[in-house]
Amino acid sequence: MKISPGKLWGLRRLADDSGRFKMLAMDQTGPIVNPIKDKRGLDHAPYADVARVKASLARYLAPHASAVLLDPPFGYAAAINDIPARTGLVIGSEWAVWEVTETGRKSRSVPGWDPGVIRRIGGDAVKVNLWFRSDVSADVRAHQIAYLEGVKRACAAHDIAFVLEFLVYPFPGESAEAFADRRVALVLEALADSDVMDPAGVDLYKLEPPVAVHDVPDPDGPQGAAVQATFDRLARGIKRPWVLLSGGASPADFMRLLTYAYRSGANGYLAGRAIWADAFRHFPDMKAMDETLAQSDVMERLNALTDRLATPWDKHACWADGVEMSPHGRDFVAAYGGDPLSTCNIY
């Protein structure tokens, strides 16, 4: 299968040298901003607090990651100096600006943060969180699919890798218990949707676990076969490399979820809370948070599991015929802004 030069280099930058994704997420809205608001007793999280937390996550955890996922409003400026130069950079474009309606959420990008801007500041990939569930109204669905197609076109125009995440969510008025009861079914329905899972223009999927994320059965235990069958069902419909998100799972549960995912062919992880939630509970005691992060071995354990079981991205089934950069050779220069070589007597 063919892939453009910018997208190919982006995927290589996001993975480690073996082609496995070990990616740290620190772009979160609710899981970071809301606890800060609560502990400060304020309606808005102070910029200095959010920036300090993200800088700390980058300082202690980014050296263990193949790539880091940042948000434009808080994360980039606060954390970029603490991210190693070799580490890949994924930047979200839709951070916390979605529209909530009674019949579903409408994703939107941060004003001005299109793939071209993300490319200008050194991003290796654009990440979009597409809020999605199958029972939304027709206008919400049409908006979401149009938004997705627009991002795909912009990423192609700027030749930057596109990471597509989609998350299910509760409707206004839907209780937490009712949503929890439906979450897995909603995830599986979304994964069966041909528009969302259309691989054209997508370079990497970031997916929710298709099972409950707490009290995950032992993959080698008596309940493991049923859970593995669900992950295998998920994997059959994915036509691009994919990584698993943690969805609020504990480190132990996420290790088990990843084991299932890797046995189904997943190519790595892109996770946040499973890695840093325990340390973040110390906020606003930043000294205690820093000490906990410095002593944490969660990423080392996740990385060891990934090294052992994950499939390199270029070995995903979609690359069965090999990874072919296109254009290449004599066609490369002409495709990227003219052909100065045509005026030279060198070929």
C-alpha positions as CSV (number, residue, x, y, z in Angstrom):
1,M,0.0,0.0,0.0
2,K,1.2,3.5,-0.8
3,I,1.6,6.3,1.7
4,S,2.7,9.9,1.2
5,P,6.2,11.1,2.4
6,G,4.9,13.4,5.2
7,K,2.5,10.8,6.6
8,L,5.1,8.1,6.4
9,W,7.6,10.2,8.3
10,G,4.9,11.1,10.9
11,L,4.1,7.5,11.7
12,R,7.8,6.7,12.0
13,R,8.2,9.6,14.4
14,L,5.3,8.5,16.6
15,A,6.7,4.9,16.9
16,D,9.8,3.7,18.5
17,D,12.6,2.3,16.4
18,S,10.9,-1.1,16.2
19,G,7.7,0.4,14.9
20,R,5.6,0.1,18.2
21,F,3.6,3.0,19.6
22,K,4.3,4.0,23.2
23,M,2.5,7.2,23.4
24,L,1.7,9.5,26.4
25,A,-1.6,11.4,26.4
26,M,-1.6,14.7,28.4
27,D,-4.2,16.7,26.3
28,Q,-7.1,15.8,28.6
29,T,-9.8,18.3,29.5
30,G,-12.0,16.9,32.2
31,P,-9.5,14.6,33.9
32,I,-7.0,17.4,34.4
33,V,-9.0,20.7,34.4
34,N,-12.0,19.6,36.5
35,P,-10.0,18.3,39.5
36,I,-8.0,21.5,39.5
37,K,-11.2,23.6,39.5
38,D,-12.6,21.5,42.3
39,K,-9.5,21.7,44.5
40,R,-9.1,25.4,43.9
41,G,-12.9,26.0,44.4
42,L,-13.0,28.0,41.2
43,D,-15.2,28.1,38.1
44,H,-12.2,28.1,35.9
45,A,-8.9,26.2,36.3
46,P,-6.0,28.7,36.5
47,Y,-3.7,28.6,33.5
48,A,-0.7,28.5,35.8
49,D,-2.0,25.3,37.5
50,V,-2.8,23.4,34.4
51,A,0.5,24.4,32.7
52,R,2.5,23.4,35.8
53,V,0.8,20.0,35.8
54,K,1.5,19.4,32.1
55,A,5.1,20.5,32.4
56,S,5.6,18.0,35.3
57,L,4.0,15.2,33.2
58,A,6.3,16.0,30.3
59,R,9.4,16.3,32.5
60,Y,9.0,12.9,34.2
61,L,7.1,10.8,31.7
62,A,7.9,12.0,28.1
63,P,11.5,10.5,28.2
64,H,9.8,7.0,28.4
65,A,7.4,7.7,25.5
66,S,7.8,7.3,21.7
67,A,5.4,10.2,21.3
68,V,3.4,12.7,23.3
69,L,-0.1,14.0,22.7
70,L,-0.6,17.7,23.6
71,D,-3.4,20.2,23.4
72,P,-2.9,23.8,21.9
73,P,-4.3,25.9,24.8
74,F,-2.3,24.6,27.7
75,G,0.0,21.8,26.8
76,Y,2.3,22.9,24.0
77,A,3.8,26.0,25.4
78,A,3.9,24.6,28.9
79,A,5.5,21.2,28.1
80,I,7.5,21.5,24.9
81,N,10.8,22.3,26.5
82,D,10.6,19.2,28.7
83,I,9.9,16.8,25.8
84,P,13.0,15.1,24.3
85,A,13.7,16.1,20.7
86,R,13.5,12.5,19.5
87,T,10.0,12.2,20.9
88,G,7.2,12.4,18.4
89,L,4.6,15.1,18.7
90,V,0.8,14.6,18.3
91,I,-1.3,17.7,18.7
92,G,-5.1,17.7,19.1
93,S,-7.1,20.2,17.2
94,E,-10.5,19.8,18.8
95,W,-9.7,20.5,22.5
96,A,-12.8,21.2,24.6
97,V,-14.7,23.2,22.0
98,W,-17.5,20.8,21.1
99,E,-21.1,21.8,21.0
100,V,-23.5,19.9,23.3
101,T,-27.1,19.4,22.0
102,E,-29.9,17.3,23.3
103,T,-29.4,14.8,20.5
104,G,-25.6,14.5,20.5
105,R,-22.3,16.4,20.5
106,K,-20.8,18.2,17.6
107,S,-17.0,18.2,17.4
108,R,-15.3,21.4,16.5
109,S,-11.6,22.4,16.2
110,V,-10.0,25.1,18.3
111,P,-10.4,28.3,16.2
112,G,-7.3,28.7,14.0
113,W,-5.8,25.3,14.9
114,D,-5.9,23.5,11.6
115,P,-3.4,20.9,10.4
116,G,-1.4,23.6,8.7
117,V,-0.7,25.4,12.0
118,I,0.0,22.1,13.7
119,R,2.6,21.3,10.9
120,R,4.1,24.8,11.3
121,I,4.9,24.3,15.0
122,G,6.5,20.9,14.5
123,G,3.7,18.5,14.9
124,D,4.2,15.0,13.5
125,A,0.4,14.2,13.5
126,V,-3.0,15.7,14.0
127,K,-5.3,14.0,16.5
128,V,-9.1,14.5,16.5
129,N,-11.5,13.2,19.0
130,L,-14.7,12.6,17.2
131,W,-17.6,12.3,19.6
132,F,-19.7,9.5,18.2
133,R,-22.6,7.2,19.0
134,S,-25.0,5.5,16.7
135,D,-28.3,6.9,18.2
136,V,-27.6,10.6,17.6
137,S,-30.0,12.7,15.5
138,A,-29.5,12.9,11.7
139,D,-28.2,16.4,11.8
140,V,-25.6,15.5,14.5
141,R,-24.4,12.5,12.5
142,A,-24.1,14.6,9.3
143,H,-22.1,17.3,11.2
144,Q,-19.7,14.7,12.6
145,I,-19.1,12.9,9.3
146,A,-18.6,16.3,7.5
147,Y,-16.2,17.4,10.3
148,L,-14.2,14.2,10.0
149,E,-14.0,14.4,6.2
150,G,-12.8,18.0,6.4
151,V,-10.0,17.1,8.8
152,K,-9.0,14.2,6.5
153,R,-8.8,16.6,3.5
154,A,-6.7,19.2,5.5
155,C,-4.3,16.5,6.7
156,A,-3.8,15.3,3.1
157,A,-3.3,18.9,1.9
158,H,-0.5,19.5,4.5
159,D,0.8,15.9,4.3
160,I,0.6,15.2,8.0
161,A,-0.4,12.0,9.7
162,F,-4.0,11.8,11.0
163,V,-4.8,10.0,14.3
164,L,-8.5,9.4,14.7
165,E,-10.0,8.9,18.1
166,F,-13.7,8.5,18.7
167,L,-15.4,8.3,22.0
168,V,-18.9,7.4,23.1
169,Y,-20.5,9.7,25.6
170,P,-23.7,10.3,27.6
171,F,-26.6,12.4,26.4
172,P,-27.8,15.3,28.5
173,G,-30.0,13.8,31.2
174,E,-28.6,10.3,30.7
175,S,-27.5,9.0,34.1
176,A,-24.0,7.8,34.7
177,E,-25.3,4.3,35.5
178,A,-27.4,4.1,32.4
179,F,-24.5,5.2,30.2
180,A,-22.2,2.8,31.9
181,D,-24.6,0.0,31.2
182,R,-24.6,0.9,27.5
183,R,-21.0,2.0,26.9
184,V,-19.7,-1.3,25.6
185,A,-22.6,-1.7,23.2
186,L,-22.2,1.9,22.0
187,V,-18.5,1.3,21.3
188,L,-19.1,-1.8,19.3
189,E,-21.9,-0.1,17.3
190,A,-19.5,2.8,16.5
191,L,-16.8,0.4,15.5
192,A,-19.2,-1.2,13.0
193,D,-20.1,2.1,11.4
194,S,-18.7,2.3,7.9
195,D,-18.4,6.1,7.8
196,V,-16.4,6.3,11.0
197,M,-14.3,3.3,10.2
198,D,-13.7,4.3,6.6
199,P,-9.9,4.0,6.5
200,A,-9.4,6.5,3.7
201,G,-7.4,9.4,5.0
202,V,-6.8,7.8,8.5
203,D,-3.3,6.8,9.4
204,L,-3.8,5.6,13.0
205,Y,-6.9,4.8,15.1
206,K,-7.0,5.5,18.8
207,L,-9.7,3.3,20.2
208,E,-11.7,2.7,23.4
209,P,-11.6,-0.8,24.9
210,P,-14.6,-2.7,23.7
211,V,-15.2,-4.1,27.2
212,A,-15.5,-2.8,30.7
213,V,-12.3,-1.1,31.9
214,H,-12.5,-2.1,35.6
215,D,-12.0,-5.6,37.1
216,V,-10.7,-6.8,33.7
217,P,-10.4,-10.6,33.7
218,D,-7.0,-12.3,33.5
219,P,-6.3,-12.9,29.8
220,D,-5.1,-16.4,30.7
221,G,-7.9,-17.1,33.1
222,P,-11.3,-18.8,32.6
223,Q,-13.1,-15.6,31.5
224,G,-10.3,-14.6,29.2
225,A,-11.5,-16.4,26.0
226,A,-14.8,-14.4,25.9
227,V,-13.0,-11.1,26.3
228,Q,-10.4,-12.0,23.7
229,A,-13.2,-12.9,21.3
230,T,-14.6,-9.4,21.6
231,F,-11.2,-7.8,20.9
232,D,-10.7,-10.1,18.0
233,R,-14.1,-9.0,16.6
234,L,-13.0,-5.4,17.0
235,A,-9.7,-6.0,15.2
236,R,-11.2,-7.6,12.2
237,G,-12.9,-4.3,11.2
238,I,-9.8,-2.1,11.6
239,K,-8.1,-1.4,8.3
240,R,-5.3,0.8,9.6
241,P,-2.8,0.5,12.5
242,W,-4.4,1.1,15.9
243,V,-3.6,1.8,19.5
244,L,-5.6,1.4,22.7
245,L,-6.5,4.2,25.1
246,S,-6.9,3.6,28.8
247,G,-10.3,5.1,29.5
248,G,-9.7,5.6,33.2
249,A,-8.5,2.1,33.8
250,S,-6.1,1.4,36.6
251,P,-2.5,0.4,35.6
252,A,-3.2,-3.2,36.4
253,D,-6.5,-3.3,34.4
254,F,-4.8,-1.4,31.5
255,M,-2.1,-4.0,31.3
256,R,-4.7,-6.7,31.0
257,L,-6.6,-4.7,28.4
258,L,-3.4,-4.2,26.4
259,T,-2.6,-7.9,26.5
260,Y,-6.0,-8.6,24.9
261,A,-5.4,-5.8,22.3
262,Y,-1.9,-7.0,21.5
263,R,-3.1,-10.5,21.0
264,S,-5.6,-9.1,18.5
265,G,-2.8,-7.2,16.6
266,A,-2.8,-3.8,18.2
267,N,0.3,-1.7,17.5
268,G,0.7,0.1,20.8
269,Y,-0.9,2.4,23.3
270,L,-1.8,6.1,23.6
271,A,-2.7,6.5,27.3
272,G,-2.9,9.1,30.0
273,R,-4.8,8.5,33.2
274,A,-3.6,4.9,33.7
275,I,-0.1,6.3,33.7
276,W,-0.3,9.5,35.7
277,A,-3.7,9.6,37.6
278,D,-2.1,8.3,40.8
279,A,0.4,11.1,40.9
280,F,-2.1,13.7,39.9
281,R,-4.2,13.0,43.0
282,H,-1.6,14.8,45.0
283,F,-2.4,18.2,43.4
284,P,-2.0,21.0,44.5
285,D,0.9,19.5,46.4
286,M,3.2,19.6,43.3
287,K,6.2,18.3,45.3
288,A,4.4,15.1,46.1
289,M,3.2,14.8,42.6
290,D,6.7,15.2,41.2
291,E,8.1,12.7,43.6
292,T,5.4,10.1,42.7
293,L,6.0,10.7,39.0
294,A,9.7,10.3,39.4
295,Q,9.3,7.0,41.2
296,S,6.6,5.6,38.9
297,D,7.4,2.5,36.8
298,V,4.1,2.3,35.0
299,M,5.4,3.3,31.6
300,E,8.4,0.9,31.9
301,R,5.9,-1.9,32.5
302,L,3.7,-0.8,29.7
303,N,6.7,-0.5,27.4
304,A,8.0,-4.0,28.3
305,L,4.6,-5.5,27.5
306,T,4.5,-3.5,24.3
307,D,7.9,-4.7,23.2
308,R,6.9,-8.3,24.0
309,L,3.4,-8.5,22.4
310,A,2.6,-5.5,20.2
311,T,2.7,-5.7,16.4
312,P,4.9,-3.1,14.6
313,W,2.7,-0.7,12.7
314,D,4.2,-1.6,9.4
315,K,3.3,-5.2,10.0
316,H,-0.4,-4.4,10.2
317,A,-2.5,-6.4,7.7
318,C,-3.1,-3.2,5.6
319,W,0.6,-3.2,4.8
320,A,0.6,-6.8,3.6
321,D,2.2,-5.7,0.3
322,G,4.8,-3.5,2.0
323,V,5.0,0.2,2.8
324,E,5.6,2.2,-0.3
325,M,6.3,5.9,-0.2
326,S,4.6,7.7,-3.0
327,P,5.6,9.8,-4.8
328,H,9.3,8.8,-4.9
329,G,12.2,8.7,-7.3
330,R,12.0,11.1,-10.2
331,D,8.4,12.0,-9.4
332,F,9.1,13.2,-5.9
333,V,10.4,16.7,-6.5
334,A,7.8,17.5,-9.2
335,A,5.0,16.4,-6.8
336,Y,6.2,18.8,-4.1
337,G,6.2,22.2,-5.8
338,G,7.9,22.0,-9.2
339,D,10.8,20.2,-10.7
340,P,14.0,22.2,-10.6
341,L,16.0,19.2,-11.7
342,S,14.4,19.4,-15.1
343,T,16.6,22.5,-15.8
344,C,19.8,20.7,-14.8
345,N,21.6,18.3,-16.9
346,I,21.8,15.6,-14.3
347,Y,19.2,13.0,-15.3
